[in-house]
Amino acid sequence: MLIPYGTDAPIYHLPFATGAMIALNVVASFAVWVGTGGLWYIDSPDGETLQWVKQLTLMYGHGLRPWQWVTSNFLHADILHLASNMFGLWGFGIVVEGKIGWKRFLMVYFGIGIAQGAVEQTMMLFASGGASLGASSIIYGLLAIAMVWAPRNEMQCAFVIYFRPIFFEAQLYTIACVLILMEIGTSLLAGLSWGSQILHLMGAAAGFAVGFYMLKKKMVDCEGWDLLNVWAGREGQSPEERHMSADDLLRQIRKEESRKKQKPVPVAFINPTSSVDSPHAAPATTPAAKPAVSPPANQPGMPLVIAMREAIAQSDPRRAWELYQEFISDPLNWPVPYRELLQTISLFHKRREWMASVPAMESYLEHNGDQPNPVRLKLAQILLEIAKQPDRAAALLEPIEVARLNEREAALYQKLKNSLPTGEATS
């Protein structure tokens, strides 16, 4: 039995509806087991005893019964059937509900269940008998949606063999592909006969349709880590937060430099010892906005900057960060290589090493980089959603002047502000 129990996917909404659906499944299944004396045979010889149960399962060959498209999803054949489905509902439900909230989650949950039930019963209108029950189709639908919305996110799982759990982590993309391919393979080995594998694949197909539809209609914010962006190699670059990418910041800086034809600050105007607290602070007569350019070739510390560029070219942000720290440790090295620092941050983010990028972003802000608001917002987002440090995130948001933010930055600011625990939101 596969037990997914945790994920590193961003969770914006607590899983109230997921928990409620688990509780409802458990109560409904146990109620039927108690009511049938522990028996569960749809075609039991003692058919009269179970007539009321038949009205709740999805019956074949008895016409369309719309209420069964709902009730059958909450009944399970035995404790193992119930447990496996509920573990799956928890693992994949928290990802889906975590992105869209409880109201839309319930619409998706019941929508998949009802649609799958309607199609299944319609296809079996002329069957001589039989029935189905369980939430498996919905679980596979949620699995498919989670794969579309968060393919690169990790899922913590336990695989239980003879009561011995094996713990591991795997990407949602990998888990979904393995489970769906297993269903396809089992179905092929069975000669594509009607069975639970076909029903699971029907649920997955419905989930893929729902997931892609909501994604294309921008009904869900996957922050650029959805399956379409991953396939296109654009992960992390959603339209809503494209401005937060360090690469885009660099392009913006270059455009600004070209527009203003800005030249590097002459060495004569730099006094690296002007401040005891910050040896890299410029004197009061220096322009407030520092040019975000690399140090001139004849500046002290230039070999370190060149080494940083080589590390960046080799996609080694950790080495680049070490070289940057060595650069700023000497007060004579000036100006700060903002461009290389932003490229280093960008590499950390592309590798999804969010926490490793935090010191680099803090250094950028400490040394007064000329794009503070986007960096503050991204850093606050990491601290809030990944590090779970709302106090630090709130402190970062507080100095931001909302009036100076563009529309996208203001939307992200409001989103982060609303995500802060009560009493820590900024005004």
DOSEBA-629795 format. One line per 10 residues: number of its first residue (from 1); their letters; for each residue x, y, z of C-alpha. Coordinates in nm, 2 decimals, padded with zeros to 4 digits. Example, Ala and Ser with C-alpha at 12.3 -4.5 7.8 and 13.67 -1.06 7.14 Angstrom:
% residues 2
1	AS	01.23,-00.45,00.78; 01.37,-00.11,00.71
% end
This chain:
% residues 427
1	MLIPYGTDAP	00.00,00.00,00.00; 00.13,00.35,-00.10; 00.08,00.61,00.17; 00.15,00.97,00.06; 00.15,01.18,00.38; 00.33,01.51,00.31; 00.45,01.74,00.04; 00.67,02.05,-00.01; 00.42,02.20,-00.25; 00.31,02.55,-00.15
11	IYHLPFATGA	-00.01,02.52,00.06; -00.21,02.84,00.06; -00.53,02.70,00.21; -00.56,02.46,00.50; -00.72,02.12,00.40; -01.05,02.16,00.57; -01.25,02.00,00.29; -01.00,01.72,00.24; -01.04,01.63,00.61; -01.42,01.65,00.59
21	MIALNVVASF	-01.43,01.42,00.28; -01.21,01.17,00.46; -01.44,01.18,00.77; -01.75,01.14,00.55; -01.61,00.84,00.37; -01.51,00.67,00.69; -01.85,00.74,00.86; -02.05,00.62,00.55; -01.85,00.31,00.50; -01.86,00.20,00.86
31	AVWVGTGGLW	-02.23,00.28,00.88; -02.30,00.04,00.59; -02.07,-00.23,00.74; -02.25,-00.21,01.07; -02.59,-00.21,00.89; -02.51,-00.52,00.69; -02.36,-00.71,00.98; -02.01,-00.68,00.84; -02.11,-00.83,00.50; -02.06,-00.65,00.18
41	YIDSPDGETL	-02.18,-00.86,-00.12; -02.38,-00.67,-00.38; -02.50,-01.00,-00.54; -02.53,-01.19,-00.21; -02.78,-01.48,-00.21; -02.96,-01.30,00.07; -03.04,-01.02,-00.17; -03.34,-00.89,00.02; -03.12,-00.80,00.32; -02.90,-00.57,00.11
51	QWVKQLTLMY	-03.16,-00.40,-00.11; -03.11,-00.07,00.06; -02.74,-00.10,00.00; -02.79,-00.16,-00.37; -02.97,00.18,-00.39; -02.65,00.35,-00.27; -02.40,00.18,-00.50; -02.35,00.24,-00.87; -02.57,-00.03,-01.02; -02.53,-00.16,-01.38
61	GHGLRPWQWV	-02.82,-00.25,-01.61; -03.09,-00.08,-01.41; -03.11,00.25,-01.59; -02.97,00.59,-01.48; -02.99,00.66,-01.11; -02.82,01.01,-01.06; -02.81,00.99,-00.68; -02.58,00.69,-00.71; -02.33,00.91,-00.89; -02.28,01.07,-00.55
71	TSNFLHADIL	-02.35,00.80,-00.29; -02.13,00.53,-00.44; -01.82,00.75,-00.40; -01.85,00.73,-00.02; -01.89,00.35,00.02; -01.60,00.10,00.03; -01.59,-00.28,00.02; -01.36,-00.33,00.32; -01.11,-00.17,00.55; -00.82,-00.21,00.32
81	HLASNMFGLW	-01.01,-00.05,00.03; -01.11,00.24,00.25; -00.76,00.29,00.40; -00.58,00.30,00.07; -00.83,00.55,-00.07; -00.82,00.78,00.23; -00.44,00.79,00.24; -00.45,00.88,-00.13; -00.72,01.14,-00.07; -00.51,01.31,00.20
91	GFGIVVEGKI	-00.18,01.31,00.00; -00.32,01.45,-00.32; -00.61,01.64,-00.17; -00.38,01.87,00.03; -00.20,01.97,-00.29; -00.52,02.05,-00.48; -00.71,02.21,-00.20; -00.40,02.39,-00.09; -00.39,02.58,-00.42; -00.76,02.65,-00.48
101	GWKRFLMVYF	-00.93,02.65,-00.14; -01.21,02.44,00.01; -01.50,02.57,-00.20; -01.35,02.50,-00.54; -01.19,02.18,-00.41; -01.54,02.05,-00.33; -01.66,02.15,-00.67; -01.37,01.95,-00.83; -01.42,01.66,-00.59; -01.79,01.62,-00.66
111	GIGIAQGAVE	-01.76,01.72,-01.02; -01.51,01.43,-01.10; -01.72,01.18,-00.90; -02.05,01.27,-01.05; -01.91,01.30,-01.41; -01.73,00.96,-01.38; -02.04,00.80,-01.23; -02.27,00.93,-01.50; -02.04,00.81,-01.78; -01.98,00.47,-01.61
121	QTMMLFASGG	-02.35,00.40,-01.56; -02.44,00.52,-01.91; -02.18,00.28,-02.06; -02.31,-00.01,-01.85; -02.68,00.05,-01.92; -02.72,-00.28,-02.10; -02.51,-00.49,-01.87; -02.67,-00.79,-01.71; -02.56,-00.69,-01.36; -02.28,-00.57,-01.15
131	ASLGASSIIY	-02.19,-00.26,-00.96; -01.91,-00.03,-00.84; -01.83,00.17,-00.54; -01.54,00.37,-00.38; -01.36,00.70,-00.42; -01.08,00.55,-00.63; -01.18,00.74,-00.95; -01.18,01.07,-00.76; -00.84,00.99,-00.60; -00.69,00.93,-00.94
141	GLLAIAMVWA	-00.85,01.25,-01.07; -00.69,01.44,-00.78; -00.36,01.26,-00.85; -00.37,01.38,-01.22; -00.45,01.74,-01.11; -00.16,01.74,-00.86; 00.07,01.62,-01.14; -00.04,01.90,-01.37; -00.02,02.17,-01.11; 00.29,02.06,-00.91
151	PRNEMQCAFV	00.49,01.80,-01.11; 00.83,01.90,-00.96; 00.72,01.91,-00.60; 00.82,01.63,-00.37; 00.57,01.40,-00.19; 00.67,01.22,00.12; 00.55,00.86,00.11; 00.55,00.53,00.29; 00.52,00.20,00.10; 00.39,-00.07,00.33
161	IYFRPIFFEA	00.49,-00.43,00.27; 00.37,-00.69,00.52; 00.33,-00.41,00.78; 00.68,-00.28,00.72; 00.69,00.07,00.59; 00.96,00.19,00.35; 00.99,00.57,00.36; 01.09,00.77,00.06; 01.04,01.10,-00.13; 00.96,01.14,-00.50
171	QLYTIACVLI	00.83,01.40,-00.73; 00.46,01.41,-00.79; 00.53,01.37,-01.16; 00.71,01.04,-01.09; 00.45,00.91,-00.86; 00.16,00.99,-01.09; 00.34,00.84,-01.40; 00.42,00.52,-01.21; 00.07,00.47,-01.07; -00.10,00.55,-01.40
181	LMEIGTSLLA	00.13,00.33,-01.60; 00.07,00.05,-01.36; -00.31,00.08,-01.42; -00.25,00.09,-01.79; -00.03,-00.22,-01.78; -00.27,-00.41,-01.56; -00.55,-00.32,-01.78; -00.37,-00.44,-02.09; -00.28,-00.77,-01.92; -00.64,-00.82,-01.84
191	GLSWGSQILH	-00.73,-00.77,-02.20; -00.89,-00.42,-02.15; -01.18,-00.59,-01.97; -01.40,-00.37,-01.76; -01.27,-00.34,-01.41; -01.12,-00.11,-01.15; -00.82,-00.02,-01.37; -01.05,00.12,-01.64; -01.24,00.32,-01.37; -00.91,00.46,-01.23
201	LMGAAAGFAV	-00.80,00.57,-01.57; -01.13,00.73,-01.64; -01.09,00.93,-01.31; -00.73,01.03,-01.41; -00.85,01.14,-01.76; -01.12,01.36,-01.59; -00.85,01.50,-01.36; -00.62,01.59,-01.64; -00.90,01.77,-01.82; -00.99,01.96,-01.51
211	GFYMLKKKMV	-00.63,02.04,-01.42; -00.54,02.17,-01.77; -00.87,02.37,-01.80; -00.82,02.55,-01.47; -00.46,02.62,-01.55; -00.54,02.76,-01.90; -00.82,02.97,-01.76; -00.58,03.10,-01.48; -00.81,02.97,-01.21; -00.51,02.84,-01.02
221	DCEGWDLLNV	-00.17,03.00,-00.94; 00.11,02.74,-00.99; 00.38,03.01,-00.99; 00.52,02.88,-01.31; 00.59,02.53,-01.18; 00.30,02.37,-01.36; 00.34,02.08,-01.61; 00.32,02.30,-01.92; 00.60,02.53,-01.80; 00.81,02.24,-01.69
231	WAGREGQSPE	00.78,02.08,-02.03; 00.87,02.41,-02.20; 01.17,02.46,-01.97; 01.01,02.78,-01.82; 00.95,02.65,-01.47; 00.93,02.93,-01.21; 00.84,03.20,-01.47; 00.46,03.24,-01.44; 00.32,03.56,-01.59; 00.21,03.67,-01.24
241	ERHMSADDLL	00.56,03.66,-01.10; 00.78,03.68,-01.41; 00.92,04.01,-01.27; 01.05,03.83,-00.97; 01.30,03.63,-01.18; 01.66,03.75,-01.13; 01.72,03.70,-01.51; 01.43,03.94,-01.58; 01.57,04.19,-01.33; 01.89,04.18,-01.52
251	RQIRKEESRK	01.71,04.25,-01.85; 01.53,04.53,-01.68; 01.86,04.67,-01.55; 02.02,04.65,-01.90; 01.73,04.83,-02.06; 01.75,05.10,-01.79; 02.12,05.14,-01.85; 02.07,05.17,-02.22; 01.79,05.42,-02.18; 01.98,05.65,-01.94
261	KQKPVPVAFI	02.32,05.57,-02.09; 02.44,05.55,-01.74; 02.82,05.53,-01.68; 02.99,05.35,-01.39; 03.06,05.57,-01.09; 03.42,05.70,-01.11; 03.65,05.55,-00.85; 03.74,05.89,-00.72; 03.39,05.93,-00.58; 03.39,05.61,-00.38
271	NPTSSVDSPH	03.50,05.61,-00.02; 03.48,05.25,00.10; 03.57,05.34,00.46; 03.30,05.61,00.49; 03.09,05.40,00.73; 03.19,05.19,01.02; 02.87,04.99,01.02; 02.87,04.92,00.65; 03.21,04.93,00.48; 03.05,04.92,00.14
281	AAPATTPAAK	02.82,05.22,00.20; 02.88,05.52,-00.03; 02.93,05.87,00.12; 02.65,06.12,00.13; 02.76,06.29,-00.19; 02.74,05.97,-00.39; 02.41,05.93,-00.59; 02.15,05.73,-00.41; 02.09,05.48,-00.69; 02.39,05.27,-00.75
291	PAVSPPANQP	02.45,05.15,-01.11; 02.39,04.77,-01.12; 02.70,04.70,-01.32; 03.00,04.48,-01.27; 03.32,04.64,-01.13; 03.55,04.79,-01.39; 03.83,04.57,-01.51; 04.09,04.77,-01.31; 03.91,04.75,-00.98; 04.04,04.55,-00.68
301	GMPLVIAMRE	03.86,04.21,-00.65; 03.80,04.18,-01.02; 03.96,03.83,-01.03; 03.70,03.72,-00.78; 03.42,03.86,-01.00; 03.57,03.68,-01.31; 03.57,03.36,-01.10; 03.21,03.43,-01.01; 03.12,03.46,-01.37; 03.29,03.13,-01.45
311	AIAQSDPRRA	03.10,02.96,-01.16; 02.78,03.10,-01.30; 02.86,02.98,-01.65; 02.91,02.64,-01.50; 02.57,02.66,-01.32; 02.74,02.64,-00.98; 02.56,02.90,-00.76; 02.72,02.78,-00.44; 03.07,02.84,-00.57; 02.96,03.18,-00.70
321	WELYQEFISD	02.81,03.27,-00.36; 03.14,03.17,-00.19; 03.34,03.39,-00.42; 03.09,03.68,-00.36; 03.14,03.65,00.01; 03.51,03.66,-00.03; 03.47,03.97,-00.25; 03.27,04.17,00.00; 03.49,04.06,00.29; 03.75,04.31,00.17
331	PLNWPVPYRE	03.64,04.68,00.22; 03.87,04.78,-00.07; 03.66,04.58,-00.32; 03.40,04.80,-00.48; 03.14,04.83,-00.63; 02.94,04.53,-00.52; 02.89,04.30,-00.82; 02.51,04.32,-00.82; 02.47,04.16,-01.16; 02.66,03.85,-01.07
341	LLQTISLFHK	02.48,03.84,-00.74; 02.14,03.84,-00.92; 02.26,03.57,-01.15; 02.36,03.36,-00.86; 02.02,03.41,-00.70; 01.86,03.31,-01.03; 02.06,02.99,-01.04; 01.96,02.90,-00.69; 01.59,02.95,-00.78; 01.62,02.75,-01.10
351	RREWMASVPA	01.76,02.46,-00.90; 01.48,02.52,-00.64; 01.74,02.57,-00.37; 01.52,02.84,-00.21; 01.68,02.85,00.13; 02.03,02.86,-00.01; 01.93,03.18,-00.20; 01.81,03.36,00.12; 02.16,03.49,00.24; 02.23,03.61,-00.12
361	MESYLEHNGD	01.90,03.80,-00.13; 01.96,03.94,00.21; 02.31,04.06,00.10; 02.16,04.22,-00.20; 01.92,04.42,00.02; 02.19,04.49,00.28; 02.41,04.65,00.01; 02.13,04.86,-00.13; 02.07,04.69,-00.47; 01.87,04.92,-00.69
371	QPNPVRLKLA	01.58,04.67,-00.73; 01.48,04.62,-00.36; 01.11,04.58,-00.39; 01.11,04.27,-00.62; 01.38,04.11,-00.41; 01.21,04.19,-00.09; 00.88,04.04,-00.22; 01.05,03.72,-00.34; 01.25,03.68,-00.02; 00.94,03.74,00.20
381	QILLEIAKQP	00.76,03.47,-00.01; 01.03,03.22,00.05; 01.05,03.29,00.42; 00.67,03.27,00.45; 00.59,02.96,00.24; 00.91,02.76,00.26; 01.09,02.86,00.58; 00.76,02.91,00.77; 00.90,03.22,00.93; 00.61,03.47,00.92
391	DRAAALLEPI	00.78,03.72,01.15; 01.08,03.77,00.92; 00.85,03.78,00.62; 00.64,04.05,00.78; 00.95,04.26,00.87; 01.05,04.25,00.50; 00.71,04.36,00.38; 00.68,04.65,00.63; 00.92,04.90,00.46; 00.77,04.85,00.11
401	EVARLNEREA	00.58,05.15,-00.02; 00.28,04.99,-00.19; 00.22,05.30,-00.40; 00.56,05.24,-00.57; 00.48,04.88,-00.67; 00.35,04.79,-01.02; 00.03,04.60,-01.06; 00.19,04.25,-01.04; 00.41,04.35,-00.74; 00.11,04.49,-00.56
411	ALYQKLKNSL	-00.09,04.17,-00.62; 00.19,03.96,-00.48; 00.23,04.20,-00.18; -00.14,04.17,-00.10; -00.12,03.79,-00.14; 00.17,03.76,00.10; 00.01,04.01,00.34; -00.31,03.81,00.35; -00.11,03.49,00.41; 00.05,03.62,00.73
421	PTGEATS	-00.10,03.49,01.05; -00.34,03.72,01.24; -00.15,03.99,01.41; 00.15,03.98,01.18; -00.01,04.14,00.87; 00.14,04.47,00.76; -00.06,04.77,00.66
% end
